[in-house]
Each structure stands twice: as structure tokens, then as C-alpha cells.
């Protein structure tokens, strides 16, 4: 990579050049480059005054253990095809994280198809990600509508519902006020809210409809937020009512929370197919701060010596102290009872290890089963779900 390359904030003409580069690099228009200019920190790499790489970052809180933790959410990263292969993307990622870390980010999150490359830089994928395609006829036949009223449009109590439900999962964002309007413009979303007579919103959907190339239309579900299984069933039944023009309902990779209602409610599994997608990936920028800001089980009281392999031959020893729903990592000289590397620590932090067997298969070392079980239990009280794509 040439020494003449500089990385600077993008605005004005540089923003326009970055938008054009993103279109060339991705092979399609990428609206985030300009649409998020007022909400994101956008950086570009210049070579001789010409934009050859770029990306944006947003400081948004991400829920873990029921509490929001400041995260650098990275999106729309690209390098000009003629400049790929010279590690410019590594420099760009670091340059995009730096200003957000200075503003308080202790985590960094991104979606990427280059998982091996991201893992070498310290990211880890906490959970597999799937999209679902389901027969509209099956949804109409197999799910009950109940006594829910359906109304079109997004209301303040609908957004409040999302903010109330999001902390129940590990990985969901604390959506900023501009999020819904941006996504509506970006994807042409239609919002539908569900409630019983005289009561507040109990669930809502956001949908994007596209004309099929030959006949009918296709329908993509982007948001699926429900307080319980009865309203979720009504929402699935409503989607099935589109069957006259839409043979298949597609749930985007971020839309369905990880519960088995969809499959358990179908009379025939053959009416649904899953497609694996590249995952969201997480990197811990400051482990002690991330531990302090996260939520922890209120009934867990422990002091556990752990070691974190830094990848350079050094292992940092910590005492993990958890009590009354809070935790601290303090330096210690005590021999660790559990040793894990930085990526394994990320997966543990996110709640990605659901058992000691999974942790051992991943390469985590422990002196005894009780210590490993205590460590795993400390982060598994919430399921994993990143409900937003950026």
C-alpha cells in the first residue's frame, strides 16, 4: 500500500465520489453512503486526491444481558477493485473504528461475507444466520388469526414496543430515532401493527413488496416483533393472506427471532426452506469496559480467575467478579481456571456458547467442569439475535 494514501472524513464531493465507488465496488447502488451522511462517521481513502476506498460507522448501543453497550456499527465498506489485495481494507477498518472508540464504543459490529478475513482481525460470528422462505398458503392454513385488529402505519407506541422487546435478546440495537424512517426510505417498507381492541400494540411487521419479473409479486419481511406466541401467530396468518398474488413469503435474515414458532406451527415442514447467509460479526474493543457495561444474571455470585490469550504469546489474567447483576474484570496473578483467546472471549460475551461441550469443542481450556459451566452460564440468559442489517 502506497505511502501516498491518506484516510480522511468524507463530505461534499468526497461523499459523492464514495457513493460512486460503492456502486462500482458492489455492482449496484448503495444508498447508505449518502442517506446516512447526517448520522454516520464516513471515512474515505485518497490516493492522489481520488477516492479508492470508503466506509461508514455509527455509534449505536447494542443490547447484551439486557443492557445497551456502545458499539461501532460498520457498514458499506468497499475498496476499488483495482486496489484490492494490498491490505487497504485492514487500514480502513481501523480508521473507521478509531473515532467511534474515542466516542465511547467498546464493541464493533459488522455484517460481512469475508468471515475468514474478519476473524483474522479479531471478529467472531456469535451465531449462524438464516433467511426463511415459506409458502403463503401454508401460513394462511396453519396459523390462527385470533382476535387481533390490524392497522397500517407506524406509531409511537409501535416503536416503543420494539424498544421494550429488544433488550430481551443479545445483539439487538437500541435503534436511534431516525432508524425506522431511514429503513422505510431504503426498502420502501410498509408497517402493520397488531393489537386487541382498546389495547396498545402487541406486535408489528415491516414488509417490502416487489413486482415479480413474470407475474404476481414477492414479499420480504424485514421486521417481526411480537410480545407472545398468540400475536406472532396472528402476524403469520396475516402474511398468509397475501397468497392470492404472492406464493412465497420471505423472511429476511434479520427478521425472525430465534424461536421455533414458525416451524412448530407448520403442518408440513416441506413448505419452508432455510438459506444460510453470511453472519453478523462482533469484536470487543475494550474487554473490561464491555464486561462492566453489560447486564449479568442477578442470581449469580462468583469470582472466577480467567485468562485471555492475546494472540502474541501473552495471556492476560483477570478475576471475573459477578454479583447482583453487575460484573468487573480486575487484573490478577491467580492462575486462571478457564483460558480462552480473544475471539472465544467475544463468543462467550455474546452468549454464543450454550453448553460446556460447545465451549470445549471451540478450544476453550478449563481446569474443571464447574468453572467452565459457571463462565458459560453467566452469558446465556438471553438468546442471540441481531435484528438489524447495516
Backbone torsions as a table, in degrees:
resi	resn	phi	psi	omega
1	UNK	NA	127.5	-174.5
2	UNK	-67.2	146.9	179.6
3	UNK	-70.8	-13.0	-179.5
4	UNK	-76.9	-10.3	-177.2
5	UNK	-77.9	129.3	177.3
6	UNK	-123.1	152.6	178.1
7	UNK	-116.0	125.8	-174.8
8	UNK	-137.4	160.1	171.7
9	UNK	-63.8	148.9	-177.4
10	UNK	-107.0	132.5	170.5
11	UNK	-156.2	169.3	177.4
12	UNK	55.2	-126.9	-177.4
13	UNK	-64.6	-33.5	178.5
14	UNK	-63.9	-36.4	177.9
15	UNK	-66.3	-39.9	177.5
16	UNK	-64.8	-41.8	177.6
17	UNK	-64.5	-39.9	178.5
18	UNK	-62.9	-41.1	178.2
19	UNK	-60.8	-42.8	178.6
20	UNK	-66.2	-40.0	178.2
21	UNK	-63.7	-43.2	179.8
22	UNK	-60.3	-40.1	177.4
23	UNK	-62.6	-41.3	179.5
24	UNK	-70.3	-39.7	-176.0
25	UNK	-72.0	-39.4	-178.2
26	UNK	-89.6	-13.3	-178.7
27	UNK	77.8	14.8	179.6
28	UNK	-162.5	160.2	177.2
29	UNK	-63.6	138.9	177.5
30	UNK	-121.8	98.3	-172.7
31	UNK	-69.3	-20.9	-177.0
32	UNK	-56.4	-33.1	-174.7
33	UNK	-56.4	-38.4	-179.5
34	UNK	-103.3	-35.3	-176.5
35	UNK	-66.0	-29.3	-177.0
36	UNK	-100.0	11.9	-175.8
37	UNK	-57.2	-32.2	-179.1
38	UNK	-85.4	-6.2	-175.1
39	UNK	-121.8	-9.1	-172.8
40	UNK	-124.5	156.6	169.4
41	UNK	-91.1	115.6	-175.2
42	UNK	-111.7	127.2	-179.7
43	UNK	-120.7	144.0	176.2
44	UNK	-131.5	151.6	173.9
45	UNK	-99.8	133.7	-178.5
46	UNK	-114.5	137.1	172.7
47	UNK	-128.8	108.9	-175.2
48	UNK	63.9	31.1	179.5
49	UNK	83.6	-1.2	-178.1
50	UNK	-103.8	136.1	179.8
51	UNK	-73.3	121.7	-179.8
52	UNK	-119.9	-5.4	177.0
53	UNK	-163.0	160.1	179.1
54	UNK	-170.2	171.6	177.9
55	UNK	178.4	162.0	-179.2
56	UNK	-123.3	157.9	176.7
57	UNK	-141.3	144.0	179.8
58	UNK	-128.5	133.2	175.9
59	UNK	-86.6	103.1	-177.9
60	UNK	-133.1	139.7	179.7
61	UNK	-77.5	140.8	-176.0
62	UNK	-123.7	130.9	-172.8
63	UNK	-77.6	132.9	169.9
64	UNK	-143.6	127.4	-177.5
65	UNK	64.0	23.3	177.7
66	UNK	89.9	-3.2	-179.6
67	UNK	-119.8	148.9	179.0
68	UNK	-82.1	130.6	-179.0
69	UNK	-117.6	129.9	-177.1
70	UNK	-61.3	126.4	-175.4
71	UNK	-130.4	140.7	173.1
72	UNK	-87.4	102.6	-178.8
73	UNK	-91.1	115.3	-172.0
74	UNK	-105.1	136.5	179.8
75	UNK	-148.6	167.3	173.6
76	UNK	54.8	32.5	177.3
77	UNK	-76.4	134.3	-179.0
78	UNK	-153.6	153.4	174.8
79	UNK	-129.0	137.0	178.1
80	UNK	-54.5	134.6	-177.5
81	UNK	-51.2	-35.6	-177.9
82	UNK	-75.2	-7.3	179.3
83	UNK	-114.3	9.1	179.3
84	UNK	-76.4	150.7	176.9
85	UNK	97.3	-0.8	-178.8
86	UNK	-113.9	22.4	174.6
87	UNK	66.2	20.0	176.2
88	UNK	-65.0	-32.6	-179.2
89	UNK	-64.7	-33.5	177.7
90	UNK	-63.5	-47.1	179.1
91	UNK	-62.9	-41.0	-178.5
92	UNK	-63.5	-41.6	178.6
93	UNK	-61.2	-44.5	179.2
94	UNK	-63.8	-39.7	-179.4
95	UNK	-69.5	-30.3	179.2
96	UNK	-77.0	-32.7	-179.8
97	UNK	-74.8	-38.0	-170.5
98	UNK	-52.5	-52.9	-177.9
99	UNK	-65.2	-30.8	179.0
100	UNK	-74.1	-34.6	176.1
101	UNK	-66.8	-36.8	176.6
102	UNK	-64.3	-24.7	177.8
103	UNK	-89.3	-1.4	174.6
104	UNK	122.6	-2.1	-180.0
105	UNK	-64.4	130.7	175.2
106	UNK	-114.0	-5.7	175.3
107	UNK	-128.0	162.3	170.9
108	UNK	-137.0	134.6	-175.4
109	UNK	-130.4	140.3	175.5
110	UNK	-153.1	161.5	169.6
111	UNK	-107.0	130.3	-179.5
112	UNK	-152.3	145.4	172.7
113	UNK	-85.4	-13.1	-179.6
114	UNK	-94.2	67.4	-173.8
115	UNK	-67.0	-38.1	179.4
116	UNK	-63.7	-41.9	178.2
117	UNK	-63.8	-43.3	-179.4
118	UNK	-67.0	-37.6	179.6
119	UNK	-64.6	-36.3	178.2
120	UNK	-65.1	-23.4	178.8
121	UNK	-93.0	3.3	174.7
122	UNK	106.9	-0.8	176.7
123	UNK	-83.8	156.5	173.5
124	UNK	-141.3	147.4	178.3
125	UNK	-90.7	113.1	-174.9
126	UNK	-70.2	-24.7	-172.1
127	UNK	-158.8	146.9	173.4
128	UNK	-64.9	154.5	-177.6
129	UNK	-126.5	132.4	-179.3
130	UNK	-132.5	148.8	164.3
131	UNK	-106.3	156.3	-177.4
132	UNK	-123.7	138.7	171.3
133	UNK	-118.2	127.1	-172.8
134	UNK	-133.6	140.6	176.7
135	UNK	-61.3	127.8	177.2
136	UNK	-62.3	-37.5	177.5
137	UNK	-60.0	-39.9	-179.8
138	UNK	-66.5	-40.8	178.7
139	UNK	-63.5	-41.2	-179.8
140	UNK	-65.6	-37.5	-176.2
141	UNK	-79.4	-37.2	-165.2
142	UNK	-98.1	-10.7	-177.2
143	UNK	-120.1	144.4	-176.5
144	UNK	-93.9	138.7	-179.6
145	UNK	-80.0	-30.9	-178.5
146	UNK	68.5	-154.1	-176.1
147	UNK	-108.0	34.5	-177.9
148	UNK	-88.0	135.3	170.6
149	UNK	-85.2	148.7	-178.6
150	UNK	-120.9	129.8	177.9
151	UNK	-130.5	147.1	-179.4
152	UNK	-89.2	139.0	173.8
153	UNK	111.8	157.1	-179.7
154	UNK	-98.5	133.0	-179.3
155	UNK	-124.5	164.1	178.9
156	UNK	-56.4	-37.5	-179.0
157	UNK	-72.8	-23.1	174.3
158	UNK	-67.4	-45.7	178.3
159	UNK	-67.1	-33.9	176.8
160	UNK	-64.8	-37.0	176.9
161	UNK	-59.0	-46.3	-179.9
162	UNK	-61.6	-41.6	-179.2
163	UNK	-68.5	-26.6	177.7
164	UNK	-79.7	-34.8	-177.6
165	UNK	-82.2	-31.3	-173.6
166	UNK	-56.2	-40.2	-178.8
167	UNK	-66.4	-7.9	178.9
168	UNK	-76.2	-5.3	-177.3
169	UNK	-125.8	156.2	172.0
170	UNK	-92.2	121.5	175.8
171	UNK	115.4	-17.9	179.8
172	UNK	-70.1	149.5	179.4
173	UNK	-88.3	148.6	165.9
174	UNK	-81.9	91.9	-170.4
175	UNK	-59.5	128.5	175.8
176	UNK	-69.8	163.2	-175.0
177	UNK	-57.7	-28.2	-176.2
178	UNK	-86.5	-3.8	-170.0
179	UNK	-61.9	-50.8	-174.7
180	UNK	-62.7	-43.0	-179.9
181	UNK	-64.0	-39.7	178.5
182	UNK	-62.7	-46.9	-178.6
183	UNK	-66.6	-33.7	177.6
184	UNK	-64.3	-43.8	177.2
185	UNK	-66.2	-41.3	-174.8
186	UNK	-65.6	-40.5	-173.0
187	UNK	-115.9	0.0	-177.1
188	UNK	64.0	45.5	-172.0
189	UNK	-75.8	146.3	168.1
190	UNK	-112.4	136.4	-176.9
191	UNK	-109.6	137.5	175.9
192	UNK	-131.0	130.1	180.0
193	UNK	-113.5	150.6	-173.3
194	UNK	-124.0	132.5	179.2
195	UNK	-156.3	156.4	171.2
196	UNK	-85.4	157.6	-175.0
197	UNK	-54.5	126.0	176.7
198	UNK	77.9	6.1	-177.4
199	UNK	-116.8	165.6	-179.8
200	UNK	-75.9	171.3	-178.3
201	UNK	-59.3	131.5	179.2
202	UNK	-108.6	-12.2	178.8
203	UNK	-170.1	156.5	174.2
204	UNK	-152.2	153.2	178.5
205	UNK	-119.8	148.6	163.1
206	UNK	-123.9	134.3	-171.8
207	UNK	-131.2	148.1	171.7
208	UNK	-123.2	127.7	-179.3
209	UNK	-112.0	135.2	-179.3
210	UNK	-131.4	142.0	176.1
211	UNK	-66.7	133.0	176.6
212	UNK	-71.8	149.5	-175.7
213	UNK	-64.5	-22.9	-178.9
214	UNK	-114.4	-47.1	-177.9
215	UNK	-160.8	158.2	177.6
216	UNK	66.1	-146.5	-176.9
217	UNK	-152.7	168.3	173.2
218	UNK	-117.0	148.8	-177.9
219	UNK	-129.0	124.7	178.9
220	UNK	-112.2	130.1	176.7
221	UNK	-92.8	122.8	-179.7
222	UNK	-102.4	-38.2	179.3
223	UNK	-123.2	138.4	175.6
224	UNK	-145.8	91.8	-177.3
225	UNK	-116.4	122.6	-176.1
226	UNK	-139.7	141.2	-179.9
227	UNK	-77.2	-28.4	-179.4
228	UNK	-157.9	-177.9	-173.9
229	UNK	-72.2	-26.0	-178.4
230	UNK	-70.0	-44.1	177.8
231	UNK	-71.7	-34.3	176.6
232	UNK	-61.6	-40.3	177.0
233	UNK	-62.8	-41.8	178.2
234	UNK	-63.5	-37.0	179.0
235	UNK	-66.8	-40.3	177.8
236	UNK	-67.7	-39.2	177.4
237	UNK	-63.3	-39.9	177.5
238	UNK	-61.0	-42.7	177.5
239	UNK	-60.8	-36.5	178.6
240	UNK	-64.5	-23.6	179.8
241	UNK	-68.5	-10.0	177.3
242	UNK	-81.9	7.4	-169.8
243	UNK	-66.0	-17.9	-178.0
244	UNK	-66.8	-29.2	-179.5
245	UNK	-121.6	-14.4	-173.9
246	UNK	-125.9	106.6	-176.8
247	UNK	-72.6	-28.7	-173.8
248	UNK	-133.1	133.2	174.6
249	UNK	-99.5	129.0	179.7
250	UNK	-109.7	125.3	174.5
251	UNK	-95.4	114.8	180.0
252	UNK	-58.5	160.3	-173.0
253	UNK	-59.9	-20.4	-179.6
254	UNK	-100.8	-3.3	-165.0
255	UNK	-83.7	-46.0	-173.4
256	UNK	-87.6	127.6	172.8
257	UNK	-67.1	156.4	-173.1
258	UNK	-80.2	65.2	171.2
259	UNK	-125.0	158.5	-169.8
260	UNK	-87.2	13.1	-174.4
261	UNK	-54.9	-44.9	-176.5
262	UNK	-58.8	-54.6	-177.2
263	UNK	-68.0	-40.2	-178.7
264	UNK	-66.8	-26.1	-178.7
265	UNK	-85.0	-15.4	-178.7
266	UNK	-81.3	134.2	178.1
267	UNK	-73.4	-26.8	178.3
268	UNK	-134.3	118.3	179.9
269	UNK	-63.4	-21.5	-177.7
270	UNK	-65.2	-13.5	179.8
271	UNK	-82.3	-2.2	-179.7
272	UNK	-129.2	141.6	175.1
273	UNK	-131.0	146.9	179.0
274	UNK	-112.2	141.8	176.3
275	UNK	-124.0	126.8	-180.0
276	UNK	-75.7	137.4	179.3
277	UNK	-120.8	161.9	172.0
278	UNK	-64.6	144.9	-168.7
279	UNK	-92.5	170.0	166.0
280	UNK	-81.1	146.1	-175.3
281	UNK	-127.1	147.9	-174.1
282	UNK	-124.3	143.3	175.1
283	UNK	-136.0	132.6	178.1
284	UNK	-90.7	121.0	-179.1
285	UNK	-86.6	-32.4	-178.5
286	UNK	-144.0	97.3	-173.4
287	UNK	-63.7	-49.3	178.8
288	UNK	-57.7	-41.6	179.2
289	UNK	-67.6	-41.2	179.3
290	UNK	-62.5	-39.9	177.6
291	UNK	-65.1	-42.0	-178.3
292	UNK	-65.6	-35.1	-174.8
293	UNK	-85.3	-20.4	-177.4
294	UNK	-73.2	158.7	171.2
295	UNK	-87.4	153.1	-176.8
296	UNK	-137.7	158.0	-179.4
297	UNK	-59.6	130.0	-176.5
298	UNK	-68.2	-23.0	-176.6
299	UNK	-95.3	6.7	-178.2
300	UNK	-100.9	127.8	178.7
301	UNK	-132.4	108.6	-175.0
302	UNK	-152.9	156.7	170.7
303	UNK	-132.6	107.2	-170.6
304	UNK	-122.2	120.1	175.4
305	UNK	-74.6	125.7	178.2
306	UNK	-128.3	159.2	175.2
307	UNK	-124.6	137.1	178.9
308	UNK	-115.9	113.1	178.6
309	UNK	-71.3	120.2	-176.0
310	UNK	-82.6	-4.1	177.3
311	UNK	86.7	-0.4	179.7
312	UNK	-119.9	19.9	-178.4
313	UNK	93.9	-8.7	-180.0
314	UNK	-103.5	142.7	174.5
315	UNK	-119.7	121.9	178.0
316	UNK	-87.1	127.6	-179.1
317	UNK	-96.1	131.9	178.7
318	UNK	-129.3	155.5	165.5
319	UNK	-106.7	113.8	177.9
320	UNK	-87.6	111.5	-179.7
321	UNK	-110.8	121.0	-179.5
322	UNK	-123.3	127.0	176.8
323	UNK	-160.1	140.6	176.4
324	UNK	53.2	38.2	175.6
325	UNK	78.6	11.2	179.0
326	UNK	-130.4	160.8	-177.8
327	UNK	-146.3	154.1	176.1
328	UNK	-139.5	146.1	170.1
329	UNK	-108.9	118.5	179.4
330	UNK	-118.2	141.2	175.6
331	UNK	-59.1	144.6	179.7
332	UNK	-149.8	158.9	174.3
333	UNK	-100.9	-2.6	-177.8
334	UNK	-66.2	138.6	177.5
335	UNK	-59.7	128.9	-177.6
336	UNK	-68.4	143.8	173.7
337	UNK	-92.1	-21.3	175.0
338	UNK	-133.9	132.5	179.0
339	UNK	-124.8	130.8	-179.3
340	UNK	-144.8	156.3	178.4
341	UNK	-87.9	-179.1	-173.2
342	UNK	-65.1	-38.4	179.3
343	UNK	-70.9	-38.5	176.3
344	UNK	-65.0	-36.3	176.4
345	UNK	-63.7	-36.4	177.3
346	UNK	-64.0	-45.1	-179.5
347	UNK	-65.8	-40.5	175.6
348	UNK	-61.5	-47.4	-178.5
349	UNK	-56.3	-41.7	-177.4
350	UNK	-75.5	-14.8	-176.7
351	UNK	89.4	22.7	-176.0
352	UNK	-77.6	-22.4	175.3
353	UNK	-90.5	114.8	-177.4
354	UNK	-95.1	-4.3	-179.3
355	UNK	-157.0	161.7	176.0
356	UNK	-66.5	-31.6	178.6
357	UNK	-62.6	-42.8	179.0
358	UNK	-64.5	-39.5	-179.7
359	UNK	-65.4	-43.0	179.3
360	UNK	-66.6	-38.9	177.5
361	UNK	-63.1	-28.2	178.9
362	UNK	-80.4	-8.2	176.8
363	UNK	103.8	6.2	176.8
364	UNK	-71.8	134.9	-178.6
365	UNK	-105.5	136.7	179.3
366	UNK	-140.2	146.8	179.7
367	UNK	-78.3	-24.3	-178.4
368	UNK	-155.0	156.4	-175.8
369	UNK	-67.5	-35.7	-177.8
370	UNK	-63.5	-43.3	-179.6
371	UNK	-63.5	-43.3	179.4
372	UNK	-65.9	-41.8	179.5
373	UNK	-62.8	-38.1	178.6
374	UNK	-64.6	-43.8	179.4
375	UNK	-62.3	-45.8	-178.0
376	UNK	-65.4	-43.9	-177.7
377	UNK	-61.2	-28.4	-173.5
378	UNK	-65.2	-19.3	-176.3
379	UNK	-123.7	9.8	-173.9
380	UNK	-106.2	19.3	179.2
381	UNK	-83.0	-4.2	175.0
382	UNK	-131.2	139.4	174.3
383	UNK	-75.6	160.3	-177.7
384	UNK	-92.2	132.9	177.0
385	UNK	-164.0	113.6	169.9
386	UNK	-98.0	103.7	-170.4
387	UNK	-86.6	6.4	-178.0
388	UNK	-128.7	144.0	175.5
389	UNK	-114.8	134.4	-177.9
390	UNK	-146.6	NA	NA
